[in-house]
């Protein structure tokens, strides 16, 4: 049974999460043909994540992306 973990910021609407999980499952199934793929989305607040020591809450690209995906 393949297991996939996706670490992402919160804010993606559930319908888009469902689409992403289906797409990931389809890709894993195509590659492995095992079935029963588990997909976990672990959401992390952007102020609790840093890149090169800079909190992602201060990253303009992340802010822009989060605004766009909430539409």
PDB file of N, CA, C and O in Angstrom:
ATOM      1  N   UNK A   1       0.842  -1.168   0.000  1.00  0.00           N
ATOM      2  CA  UNK A   1       0.000   0.000   0.000  1.00  0.00           C
ATOM      3  C   UNK A   1       0.897   1.244   0.000  1.00  0.00           C
ATOM      4  O   UNK A   1       1.581   1.506   0.990  1.00  0.00           O
ATOM      5  N   UNK A   2       0.903   2.011  -1.092  1.00  0.00           N
ATOM      6  CA  UNK A   2       1.667   3.258  -1.120  1.00  0.00           C
ATOM      7  C   UNK A   2       1.060   4.300  -0.178  1.00  0.00           C
ATOM      8  O   UNK A   2      -0.160   4.398  -0.041  1.00  0.00           O
ATOM      9  N   UNK A   3       1.925   5.066   0.460  1.00  0.00           N
ATOM     10  CA  UNK A   3       1.491   6.146   1.343  1.00  0.00           C
ATOM     11  C   UNK A   3       2.176   7.424   0.888  1.00  0.00           C
ATOM     12  O   UNK A   3       3.395   7.459   0.723  1.00  0.00           O
ATOM     13  N   UNK A   4       1.390   8.471   0.686  1.00  0.00           N
ATOM     14  CA  UNK A   4       1.902   9.756   0.228  1.00  0.00           C
ATOM     15  C   UNK A   4       1.573  10.813   1.276  1.00  0.00           C
ATOM     16  O   UNK A   4       0.436  10.910   1.737  1.00  0.00           O
ATOM     17  N   UNK A   5       2.578  11.604   1.649  1.00  0.00           N
ATOM     18  CA  UNK A   5       2.374  12.726   2.564  1.00  0.00           C
ATOM     19  C   UNK A   5       2.612  14.021   1.800  1.00  0.00           C
ATOM     20  O   UNK A   5       3.618  14.174   1.107  1.00  0.00           O
ATOM     21  N   UNK A   6       1.683  14.937   1.934  1.00  0.00           N
ATOM     22  CA  UNK A   6       1.821  16.256   1.323  1.00  0.00           C
ATOM     23  C   UNK A   6       1.826  17.267   2.459  1.00  0.00           C
ATOM     24  O   UNK A   6       0.842  17.390   3.189  1.00  0.00           O
ATOM     25  N   UNK A   7       2.926  17.988   2.610  1.00  0.00           N
ATOM     26  CA  UNK A   7       3.016  19.060   3.602  1.00  0.00           C
ATOM     27  C   UNK A   7       2.725  20.369   2.887  1.00  0.00           C
ATOM     28  O   UNK A   7       3.383  20.706   1.903  1.00  0.00           O
ATOM     29  N   UNK A   8       1.747  21.098   3.380  1.00  0.00           N
ATOM     30  CA  UNK A   8       1.309  22.302   2.681  1.00  0.00           C
ATOM     31  C   UNK A   8       0.751  23.317   3.676  1.00  0.00           C
ATOM     32  O   UNK A   8       0.346  22.959   4.782  1.00  0.00           O
ATOM     33  N   UNK A   9       0.734  24.588   3.267  1.00  0.00           N
ATOM     34  CA  UNK A   9       0.089  25.580   4.115  1.00  0.00           C
ATOM     35  C   UNK A   9      -1.425  25.392   4.075  1.00  0.00           C
ATOM     36  O   UNK A   9      -1.958  24.880   3.090  1.00  0.00           O
ATOM     37  N   UNK A  10      -2.121  25.798   5.130  1.00  0.00           N
ATOM     38  CA  UNK A  10      -3.582  25.708   5.115  1.00  0.00           C
ATOM     39  C   UNK A  10      -4.165  26.743   4.158  1.00  0.00           C
ATOM     40  O   UNK A  10      -3.494  27.700   3.773  1.00  0.00           O
ATOM     41  N   UNK A  11      -5.406  26.536   3.789  1.00  0.00           N
ATOM     42  CA  UNK A  11      -6.085  27.537   2.976  1.00  0.00           C
ATOM     43  C   UNK A  11      -6.626  27.000   1.667  1.00  0.00           C
ATOM     44  O   UNK A  11      -7.472  27.642   1.044  1.00  0.00           O
ATOM     45  N   UNK A  12      -6.159  25.836   1.233  1.00  0.00           N
ATOM     46  CA  UNK A  12      -6.666  25.276  -0.008  1.00  0.00           C
ATOM     47  C   UNK A  12      -8.095  24.780   0.230  1.00  0.00           C
ATOM     48  O   UNK A  12      -8.327  23.998   1.152  1.00  0.00           O
ATOM     49  N   UNK A  13      -9.044  25.219  -0.577  1.00  0.00           N
ATOM     50  CA  UNK A  13     -10.420  24.760  -0.394  1.00  0.00           C
ATOM     51  C   UNK A  13     -10.507  23.232  -0.521  1.00  0.00           C
ATOM     52  O   UNK A  13      -9.728  22.619  -1.252  1.00  0.00           O
ATOM     53  N   UNK A  14     -11.448  22.635   0.186  1.00  0.00           N
ATOM     54  CA  UNK A  14     -11.565  21.178   0.203  1.00  0.00           C
ATOM     55  C   UNK A  14     -11.736  20.597  -1.187  1.00  0.00           C
ATOM     56  O   UNK A  14     -11.178  19.538  -1.477  1.00  0.00           O
ATOM     57  N   UNK A  15     -12.488  21.254  -2.054  1.00  0.00           N
ATOM     58  CA  UNK A  15     -12.690  20.706  -3.400  1.00  0.00           C
ATOM     59  C   UNK A  15     -11.364  20.614  -4.152  1.00  0.00           C
ATOM     60  O   UNK A  15     -11.157  19.683  -4.931  1.00  0.00           O
ATOM     61  N   UNK A  16     -10.457  21.582  -3.922  1.00  0.00           N
ATOM     62  CA  UNK A  16      -9.150  21.532  -4.575  1.00  0.00           C
ATOM     63  C   UNK A  16      -8.258  20.467  -3.936  1.00  0.00           C
ATOM     64  O   UNK A  16      -7.461  19.831  -4.625  1.00  0.00           O
ATOM     65  N   UNK A  17      -8.389  20.271  -2.624  1.00  0.00           N
ATOM     66  CA  UNK A  17      -7.645  19.190  -1.963  1.00  0.00           C
ATOM     67  C   UNK A  17      -8.093  17.844  -2.522  1.00  0.00           C
ATOM     68  O   UNK A  17      -7.271  16.968  -2.791  1.00  0.00           O
ATOM     69  N   UNK A  18      -9.394  17.689  -2.693  1.00  0.00           N
ATOM     70  CA  UNK A  18      -9.923  16.439  -3.243  1.00  0.00           C
ATOM     71  C   UNK A  18      -9.371  16.177  -4.638  1.00  0.00           C
ATOM     72  O   UNK A  18      -8.997  15.049  -4.961  1.00  0.00           O
ATOM     73  N   UNK A  19      -9.320  17.218  -5.462  1.00  0.00           N
ATOM     74  CA  UNK A  19      -8.766  17.094  -6.807  1.00  0.00           C
ATOM     75  C   UNK A  19      -7.297  16.702  -6.752  1.00  0.00           C
ATOM     76  O   UNK A  19      -6.854  15.834  -7.504  1.00  0.00           O
ATOM     77  N   UNK A  20      -6.538  17.340  -5.862  1.00  0.00           N
ATOM     78  CA  UNK A  20      -5.115  17.036  -5.721  1.00  0.00           C
ATOM     79  C   UNK A  20      -4.916  15.597  -5.260  1.00  0.00           C
ATOM     80  O   UNK A  20      -4.074  14.883  -5.804  1.00  0.00           O
ATOM     81  N   UNK A  21      -5.682  15.167  -4.264  1.00  0.00           N
ATOM     82  CA  UNK A  21      -5.534  13.797  -3.758  1.00  0.00           C
ATOM     83  C   UNK A  21      -5.870  12.770  -4.837  1.00  0.00           C
ATOM     84  O   UNK A  21      -5.210  11.736  -4.935  1.00  0.00           O
ATOM     85  N   UNK A  22      -6.883  13.047  -5.638  1.00  0.00           N
ATOM     86  CA  UNK A  22      -7.249  12.145  -6.738  1.00  0.00           C
ATOM     87  C   UNK A  22      -6.136  12.086  -7.776  1.00  0.00           C
ATOM     88  O   UNK A  22      -5.791  11.007  -8.257  1.00  0.00           O
ATOM     89  N   UNK A  23      -5.571  13.240  -8.124  1.00  0.00           N
ATOM     90  CA  UNK A  23      -4.495  13.285  -9.120  1.00  0.00           C
ATOM     91  C   UNK A  23      -3.252  12.544  -8.631  1.00  0.00           C
ATOM     92  O   UNK A  23      -2.620  11.808  -9.388  1.00  0.00           O
ATOM     93  N   UNK A  24      -2.911  12.744  -7.364  1.00  0.00           N
ATOM     94  CA  UNK A  24      -1.753  12.055  -6.781  1.00  0.00           C
ATOM     95  C   UNK A  24      -2.008  10.549  -6.758  1.00  0.00           C
ATOM     96  O   UNK A  24      -1.134   9.762  -7.122  1.00  0.00           O
ATOM     97  N   UNK A  25      -3.191  10.157  -6.336  1.00  0.00           N
ATOM     98  CA  UNK A  25      -3.540   8.736  -6.296  1.00  0.00           C
ATOM     99  C   UNK A  25      -3.448   8.119  -7.687  1.00  0.00           C
ATOM    100  O   UNK A  25      -2.898   7.029  -7.844  1.00  0.00           O
ATOM    101  N   UNK A  26      -3.978   8.804  -8.696  1.00  0.00           N
ATOM    102  CA  UNK A  26      -3.927   8.303 -10.069  1.00  0.00           C
ATOM    103  C   UNK A  26      -2.480   8.137 -10.536  1.00  0.00           C
ATOM    104  O   UNK A  26      -2.149   7.145 -11.185  1.00  0.00           O
ATOM    105  N   UNK A  27      -1.615   9.107 -10.207  1.00  0.00           N
ATOM    106  CA  UNK A  27      -0.205   9.040 -10.622  1.00  0.00           C
ATOM    107  C   UNK A  27       0.516   7.878  -9.941  1.00  0.00           C
ATOM    108  O   UNK A  27       1.290   7.163 -10.577  1.00  0.00           O
ATOM    109  N   UNK A  28       0.262   7.694  -8.656  1.00  0.00           N
ATOM    110  CA  UNK A  28       0.890   6.584  -7.922  1.00  0.00           C
ATOM    111  C   UNK A  28       0.389   5.249  -8.473  1.00  0.00           C
ATOM    112  O   UNK A  28       1.168   4.313  -8.653  1.00  0.00           O
ATOM    113  N   UNK A  29      -0.892   5.169  -8.734  1.00  0.00           N
ATOM    114  CA  UNK A  29      -1.459   3.934  -9.272  1.00  0.00           C
ATOM    115  C   UNK A  29      -0.872   3.613 -10.644  1.00  0.00           C
ATOM    116  O   UNK A  29      -0.582   2.456 -10.947  1.00  0.00           O
ATOM    117  N   UNK A  30      -0.699   4.636 -11.465  1.00  0.00           N
ATOM    118  CA  UNK A  30      -0.117   4.410 -12.790  1.00  0.00           C
ATOM    119  C   UNK A  30       1.323   3.904 -12.672  1.00  0.00           C
ATOM    120  O   UNK A  30       1.747   3.048 -13.448  1.00  0.00           O
ATOM    121  N   UNK A  31       2.064   4.429 -11.712  1.00  0.00           N
ATOM    122  CA  UNK A  31       3.463   4.039 -11.545  1.00  0.00           C
ATOM    123  C   UNK A  31       3.619   2.662 -10.910  1.00  0.00           C
ATOM    124  O   UNK A  31       4.448   1.866 -11.351  1.00  0.00           O
ATOM    125  N   UNK A  32       2.827   2.377  -9.877  1.00  0.00           N
ATOM    126  CA  UNK A  32       3.027   1.157  -9.103  1.00  0.00           C
ATOM    127  C   UNK A  32       2.014   0.044  -9.362  1.00  0.00           C
ATOM    128  O   UNK A  32       2.337  -1.136  -9.227  1.00  0.00           O
ATOM    129  N   UNK A  33       0.804   0.415  -9.728  1.00  0.00           N
ATOM    130  CA  UNK A  33      -0.272  -0.551  -9.969  1.00  0.00           C
ATOM    131  C   UNK A  33      -0.446  -1.518  -8.788  1.00  0.00           C
ATOM    132  O   UNK A  33      -0.568  -2.730  -8.963  1.00  0.00           O
ATOM    133  N   UNK A  34      -0.453  -0.936  -7.584  1.00  0.00           N
ATOM    134  CA  UNK A  34      -0.638  -1.730  -6.368  1.00  0.00           C
ATOM    135  C   UNK A  34      -2.039  -1.533  -5.804  1.00  0.00           C
ATOM    136  O   UNK A  34      -2.662  -2.482  -5.326  1.00  0.00           O
ATOM    137  N   UNK A  35      -2.532  -0.299  -5.860  1.00  0.00           N
ATOM    138  CA  UNK A  35      -3.845   0.018  -5.301  1.00  0.00           C
ATOM    139  C   UNK A  35      -3.759   0.419  -3.846  1.00  0.00           C
ATOM    140  O   UNK A  35      -2.691   0.374  -3.236  1.00  0.00           O
ATOM    141  N   UNK A  36      -4.884   0.809  -3.303  1.00  0.00           N
ATOM    142  CA  UNK A  36      -5.001   1.199  -1.900  1.00  0.00           C
ATOM    143  C   UNK A  36      -4.015   2.285  -1.484  1.00  0.00           C
ATOM    144  O   UNK A  36      -3.388   2.183  -0.430  1.00  0.00           O
ATOM    145  N   UNK A  37      -3.875   3.317  -2.300  1.00  0.00           N
ATOM    146  CA  UNK A  37      -2.966   4.417  -1.999  1.00  0.00           C
ATOM    147  C   UNK A  37      -3.583   5.332  -0.946  1.00  0.00           C
ATOM    148  O   UNK A  37      -4.715   5.793  -1.093  1.00  0.00           O
ATOM    149  N   UNK A  38      -2.835   5.583   0.103  1.00  0.00           N
ATOM    150  CA  UNK A  38      -3.244   6.536   1.139  1.00  0.00           C
ATOM    151  C   UNK A  38      -2.568   7.872   0.872  1.00  0.00           C
ATOM    152  O   UNK A  38      -1.371   7.919   0.588  1.00  0.00           O
ATOM    153  N   UNK A  39      -3.322   8.949   0.962  1.00  0.00           N
ATOM    154  CA  UNK A  39      -2.762  10.298   0.808  1.00  0.00           C
ATOM    155  C   UNK A  39      -3.125  11.094   2.048  1.00  0.00           C
ATOM    156  O   UNK A  39      -4.295  11.193   2.419  1.00  0.00           O
ATOM    157  N   UNK A  40      -2.105  11.660   2.686  1.00  0.00           N
ATOM    158  CA  UNK A  40      -2.294  12.510   3.858  1.00  0.00           C
ATOM    159  C   UNK A  40      -1.853  13.923   3.511  1.00  0.00           C
ATOM    160  O   UNK A  40      -0.761  14.126   2.980  1.00  0.00           O
ATOM    161  N   UNK A  41      -2.696  14.893   3.809  1.00  0.00           N
ATOM    162  CA  UNK A  41      -2.301  16.297   3.681  1.00  0.00           C
ATOM    163  C   UNK A  41      -2.068  16.817   5.090  1.00  0.00           C
ATOM    164  O   UNK A  41      -2.978  16.838   5.919  1.00  0.00           O
ATOM    165  N   UNK A  42      -0.832  17.239   5.349  1.00  0.00           N
ATOM    166  CA  UNK A  42      -0.484  17.811   6.649  1.00  0.00           C
ATOM    167  C   UNK A  42      -0.313  19.306   6.437  1.00  0.00           C
ATOM    168  O   UNK A  42       0.565  19.746   5.694  1.00  0.00           O
ATOM    169  N   UNK A  43      -1.161  20.076   7.096  1.00  0.00           N
ATOM    170  CA  UNK A  43      -1.151  21.530   6.911  1.00  0.00           C
ATOM    171  C   UNK A  43      -0.370  22.207   8.036  1.00  0.00           C
ATOM    172  O   UNK A  43      -0.536  21.886   9.212  1.00  0.00           O
ATOM    173  N   UNK A  44       0.479  23.144   7.646  1.00  0.00           N
ATOM    174  CA  UNK A  44       1.318  23.864   8.598  1.00  0.00           C
ATOM    175  C   UNK A  44       1.107  25.368   8.423  1.00  0.00           C
ATOM    176  O   UNK A  44       1.161  25.883   7.306  1.00  0.00           O
ATOM    177  N   UNK A  45       0.868  26.059   9.520  1.00  0.00           N
ATOM    178  CA  UNK A  45       0.735  27.512   9.464  1.00  0.00           C
ATOM    179  C   UNK A  45       2.046  28.100   8.933  1.00  0.00           C
ATOM    180  O   UNK A  45       3.129  27.677   9.337  1.00  0.00           O
ATOM    181  N   UNK A  46       1.943  29.068   8.036  1.00  0.00           N
ATOM    182  CA  UNK A  46       3.154  29.581   7.392  1.00  0.00           C
ATOM    183  C   UNK A  46       4.085  30.293   8.367  1.00  0.00           C
ATOM    184  O   UNK A  46       5.279  30.406   8.087  1.00  0.00           O
ATOM    185  N   UNK A  47       3.586  30.772   9.491  1.00  0.00           N
ATOM    186  CA  UNK A  47       4.474  31.413  10.457  1.00  0.00           C
ATOM    187  C   UNK A  47       5.290  30.373  11.242  1.00  0.00           C
ATOM    188  O   UNK A  47       6.210  30.732  11.976  1.00  0.00           O
ATOM    189  N   UNK A  48       4.950  29.085  11.085  1.00  0.00           N
ATOM    190  CA  UNK A  48       5.697  28.007  11.735  1.00  0.00           C
ATOM    191  C   UNK A  48       6.667  27.307  10.787  1.00  0.00           C
ATOM    192  O   UNK A  48       7.238  26.274  11.136  1.00  0.00           O
ATOM    193  N   UNK A  49       6.855  27.859   9.603  1.00  0.00           N
ATOM    194  CA  UNK A  49       7.742  27.268   8.599  1.00  0.00           C
ATOM    195  C   UNK A  49       8.706  28.346   8.125  1.00  0.00           C
ATOM    196  O   UNK A  49       8.312  29.487   7.884  1.00  0.00           O
ATOM    197  N   UNK A  50       9.983  27.968   7.993  1.00  0.00           N
ATOM    198  CA  UNK A  50      10.948  28.936   7.476  1.00  0.00           C
ATOM    199  C   UNK A  50      11.764  28.311   6.357  1.00  0.00           C
ATOM    200  O   UNK A  50      11.924  27.092   6.292  1.00  0.00           O
ATOM    201  N   UNK A  51      12.271  29.157   5.486  1.00  0.00           N
ATOM    202  CA  UNK A  51      13.177  28.762   4.418  1.00  0.00           C
ATOM    203  C   UNK A  51      14.417  29.622   4.565  1.00  0.00           C
ATOM    204  O   UNK A  51      14.347  30.848   4.481  1.00  0.00           O
ATOM    205  N   UNK A  52      15.544  28.981   4.782  1.00  0.00           N
ATOM    206  CA  UNK A  52      16.800  29.703   5.010  1.00  0.00           C
ATOM    207  C   UNK A  52      16.677  30.682   6.171  1.00  0.00           C
ATOM    208  O   UNK A  52      17.254  31.769   6.138  1.00  0.00           O
ATOM    209  N   UNK A  53      15.918  30.290   7.202  1.00  0.00           N
ATOM    210  CA  UNK A  53      15.785  31.102   8.403  1.00  0.00           C
ATOM    211  C   UNK A  53      14.757  32.212   8.327  1.00  0.00           C
ATOM    212  O   UNK A  53      14.579  32.954   9.293  1.00  0.00           O
ATOM    213  N   UNK A  54      14.079  32.341   7.202  1.00  0.00           N
ATOM    214  CA  UNK A  54      13.075  33.398   7.033  1.00  0.00           C
ATOM    215  C   UNK A  54      11.686  32.780   7.146  1.00  0.00           C
ATOM    216  O   UNK A  54      11.349  31.881   6.374  1.00  0.00           O
ATOM    217  N   UNK A  55      10.864  33.250   8.106  1.00  0.00           N
ATOM    218  CA  UNK A  55       9.498  32.719   8.210  1.00  0.00           C
ATOM    219  C   UNK A  55       8.741  32.921   6.896  1.00  0.00           C
ATOM    220  O   UNK A  55       8.815  33.981   6.275  1.00  0.00           O
ATOM    221  N   UNK A  56       8.012  31.879   6.489  1.00  0.00           N
ATOM    222  CA  UNK A  56       7.289  31.975   5.222  1.00  0.00           C
ATOM    223  C   UNK A  56       6.133  32.965   5.279  1.00  0.00           C
ATOM    224  O   UNK A  56       5.595  33.347   4.240  1.00  0.00           O
ATOM    225  N   UNK A  57       5.748  33.379   6.468  1.00  0.00           N
ATOM    226  CA  UNK A  57       4.733  34.422   6.598  1.00  0.00           C
ATOM    227  C   UNK A  57       5.274  35.765   6.105  1.00  0.00           C
ATOM    228  O   UNK A  57       4.504  36.700   5.887  1.00  0.00           O
ATOM    229  N   UNK A  58       6.584  35.863   5.930  1.00  0.00           N
ATOM    230  CA  UNK A  58       7.210  37.083   5.412  1.00  0.00           C
ATOM    231  C   UNK A  58       7.598  36.949   3.937  1.00  0.00           C
ATOM    232  O   UNK A  58       8.196  37.861   3.366  1.00  0.00           O
ATOM    233  N   UNK A  59       7.265  35.837   3.337  1.00  0.00           N
ATOM    234  CA  UNK A  59       7.627  35.580   1.952  1.00  0.00           C
ATOM    235  C   UNK A  59       6.500  36.054   1.033  1.00  0.00           C
ATOM    236  O   UNK A  59       5.418  35.467   1.033  1.00  0.00           O
ATOM    237  N   UNK A  60       6.743  37.116   0.246  1.00  0.00           N
ATOM    238  CA  UNK A  60       5.677  37.652  -0.608  1.00  0.00           C
ATOM    239  C   UNK A  60       5.143  36.634  -1.622  1.00  0.00           C
ATOM    240  O   UNK A  60       3.956  36.650  -1.948  1.00  0.00           O
ATOM    241  N   UNK A  61       6.007  35.756  -2.119  1.00  0.00           N
ATOM    242  CA  UNK A  61       5.562  34.755  -3.090  1.00  0.00           C
ATOM    243  C   UNK A  61       4.570  33.787  -2.440  1.00  0.00           C
ATOM    244  O   UNK A  61       3.572  33.414  -3.056  1.00  0.00           O
ATOM    245  N   UNK A  62       4.840  33.385  -1.212  1.00  0.00           N
ATOM    246  CA  UNK A  62       3.933  32.481  -0.497  1.00  0.00           C
ATOM    247  C   UNK A  62       2.605  33.174  -0.240  1.00  0.00           C
ATOM    248  O   UNK A  62       1.546  32.580  -0.440  1.00  0.00           O
ATOM    249  N   UNK A  63       2.653  34.426   0.202  1.00  0.00           N
ATOM    250  CA  UNK A  63       1.420  35.175   0.454  1.00  0.00           C
ATOM    251  C   UNK A  63       0.573  35.270  -0.815  1.00  0.00           C
ATOM    252  O   UNK A  63      -0.642  35.077  -0.774  1.00  0.00           O
ATOM    253  N   UNK A  64       1.221  35.566  -1.937  1.00  0.00           N
ATOM    254  CA  UNK A  64       0.516  35.687  -3.212  1.00  0.00           C
ATOM    255  C   UNK A  64      -0.108  34.346  -3.611  1.00  0.00           C
ATOM    256  O   UNK A  64      -1.251  34.295  -4.066  1.00  0.00           O
ATOM    257  N   UNK A  65       0.649  33.273  -3.437  1.00  0.00           N
ATOM    258  CA  UNK A  65       0.136  31.944  -3.777  1.00  0.00           C
ATOM    259  C   UNK A  65      -1.061  31.582  -2.918  1.00  0.00           C
ATOM    260  O   UNK A  65      -2.060  31.077  -3.431  1.00  0.00           O
ATOM    261  N   UNK A  66      -0.976  31.831  -1.620  1.00  0.00           N
ATOM    262  CA  UNK A  66      -2.088  31.514  -0.730  1.00  0.00           C
ATOM    263  C   UNK A  66      -3.335  32.312  -1.099  1.00  0.00           C
ATOM    264  O   UNK A  66      -4.442  31.777  -1.055  1.00  0.00           O
ATOM    265  N   UNK A  67      -3.173  33.563  -1.456  1.00  0.00           N
ATOM    266  CA  UNK A  67      -4.325  34.368  -1.898  1.00  0.00           C
ATOM    267  C   UNK A  67      -4.941  33.782  -3.168  1.00  0.00           C
ATOM    268  O   UNK A  67      -6.163  33.746  -3.314  1.00  0.00           O
ATOM    269  N   UNK A  68      -4.087  33.324  -4.082  1.00  0.00           N
ATOM    270  CA  UNK A  68      -4.580  32.799  -5.361  1.00  0.00           C
ATOM    271  C   UNK A  68      -5.315  31.468  -5.185  1.00  0.00           C
ATOM    272  O   UNK A  68      -6.347  31.248  -5.820  1.00  0.00           O
ATOM    273  N   UNK A  69      -4.800  30.584  -4.337  1.00  0.00           N
ATOM    274  CA  UNK A  69      -5.421  29.260  -4.223  1.00  0.00           C
ATOM    275  C   UNK A  69      -6.740  29.295  -3.448  1.00  0.00           C
ATOM    276  O   UNK A  69      -7.529  28.355  -3.536  1.00  0.00           O
ATOM    277  N   UNK A  70      -6.982  30.348  -2.704  1.00  0.00           N
ATOM    278  CA  UNK A  70      -8.228  30.439  -1.949  1.00  0.00           C
ATOM    279  C   UNK A  70      -9.396  30.873  -2.807  1.00  0.00           C
ATOM    280  O   UNK A  70     -10.532  30.910  -2.334  1.00  0.00           O
ATOM    281  N   UNK A  71      -9.139  31.201  -4.054  1.00  0.00           N
ATOM    282  CA  UNK A  71     -10.219  31.638  -4.955  1.00  0.00           C
ATOM    283  C   UNK A  71     -11.020  30.488  -5.469  1.00  0.00           C
ATOM    284  O   UNK A  71     -11.963  30.685  -6.236  1.00  0.00           O
TER     285      UNK A  71
END
